[in-house]
Amino acid sequence: MAFYSNTPVIFEGISGVVTTLVSKSPQLGSRVNYEGNEYVYVYNGGNSEISKGYGICPQTAATGFTGTITSVAKDPFLGVVVHATLPTASWGWVCSKGIVPVAIASAAATGTDICVSANGVFATYVCGTTGKEVGKILVASSGSTAIANAYINL
């Protein structure tokens, strides 16, 4: 019986970022499954670095997988920076599906639905008044801009 896998071989570490693409670099939008999470390869085309736990959104509808941290709540959303800060003008992997730590704007109970809010921080999702629901808090968080484990599913 043959073995099939949807996980491509990657030549750049899932936790690394690069400022120059080489011949073996993934293409923007490439996806890979790693340790149960799905990651997408993006470029930070904005003017701010994106810290671990923060979300990245497309710069405009036309930019595809070139993203930025935005000062307003935004949908769509590309993923969460998980392993290393994503500096400006650099490429790296962000998590689009799986269990990851996220920066949440205020205290949130276990099971709270979340969405991307201003500045890449996550907030409690309220149907019809906030952005698109992108995940759920798994472990309650406390305080302002606390890090909480969440399940993200785009």
C-alpha angles and dihedrals in degrees: 000000000000123000119228127192133180092203113102123210109263124205097191118065117255088234098047134089128206134202095199127044119225131195093273096047116120119252119252109274095027112147131210136176114227126174091341097310128103117229132192126203112238142171122228101224094165130098097250134065116242117229128215112282095027127113127241122214131191113269090229135348089263098054098074108191097004104104146173142191106260133209092223135054107270143188131224105051128193103202149284124292102236117164109027138007110270106226123207115279093020139114127228148139122277126187116250098171131022145050112316141150112261134188106243121197097223142359112306130185125230109279095027114146113234139200135185111273134182119321094012093293119132124238139185110286116236115187112245097004106061136042126283119308107251104169153337133259111247099185121032116254129209132204136011118319091355121167113246133174112250140172109237120198120173 
